[in-house]
Amino acid sequence: MTTHHDDSPLVSVTDLRAALDSAHPPVLLDVRWQLGGPPGIDDYSAGHLPGAHFVSLDTDLAAPAGPPGRGGRHPLPDPEAFGAALRGFGVSADRPVVLYDGATSLAAARAWWLLRWAGHPDVRVLDGGFAAWQEAGLPVTTEVPPAGEGDFKAVPGQLPTVDADGAAVWAREGLLLDARAGERYRGETEPIDPRAGHIPGAVSAPTTENVGSDGRFLAPAELAARFRALGAGERGTAVYCGSGVTAAHQILALAVAGLPAALYPGSWSEWSGDETRPVAVTDQPG
């Protein structure tokens, strides 16, 4: 079992259970979500960690999508609206926050990134998510907690981002990782966005390779070896995906490995929707 150090952005089921029983328990947020799948609120209603508030990725963790080529499918949320939603979940500046989703932390990582971007100092993701909690035989409930009264105020910009022009520069002069599935990177298929392929110069690094079959992250040393083999550490790193969700998971995995990275929030959904932007469909550069 992977152990997590105090400075890790991840928390184990064992450590979370202990924290929930402490004098200063964290705020728990349930971020279950699937692209094109059934609403996460259905899973939440069927059973969740005691005290957890449900967070909607599409409405709480993103602004409404604009026209093609402008902001992508999941634009960053309005800071005022985001802060208000978090306060309603009981989020305060001086209280830790723990996030979880079904198992792989893909959706939880988006919430982790946004909270850190908005300036919250103590945010962690439950490694293995709801599945790990259930596997440990720990209690779940259908009881919905009352609205919280947090005091957190979002101050955006505390984590680095790049725009489309910046992503093009990173691809040429730094390291730009594409967190989508390999077949989407190569341009063999594109199920969602306007054009198939990838940003010229980007390197394929599918997010699915950050976790094991149980949904838990690989050990920090394994993740560090993976990303260093792609060039992280030697050069500044930025990450994109389809709409800025799985890219946040990549940044979380990089953080576990001790490597910083910037997010391109608009990602492929923005880039491919702008017909002035070039698209590459060749195999990964050697």
Secondary structure, 3 states (H helix, E strand, C coil): CCCCCCCCCEECHHHHHHHHCCCCCCEEEECCCCCCCCCHHHHHHHCECCCCEECCHHHHCCCCCCCCCCCCCCCCCCHHHHHHHHHHCCCCCCCCEEEECCCCCHHHHHHHHHHHHCCCCCEEEECCHHHHHHHCCCCCECCCCCCCCCCCCCCCCCCCECCHHHHHHHHHHCEEEECCCHHHHHCCCCCCCCCCCECCCCEECCHHHHECCCCCECCHHHHHHHHHHCCECCECEEEECCCCCHHHHHHHHHHHCCCCCEECCCHHHHHCCCCCCCCECCCCCC
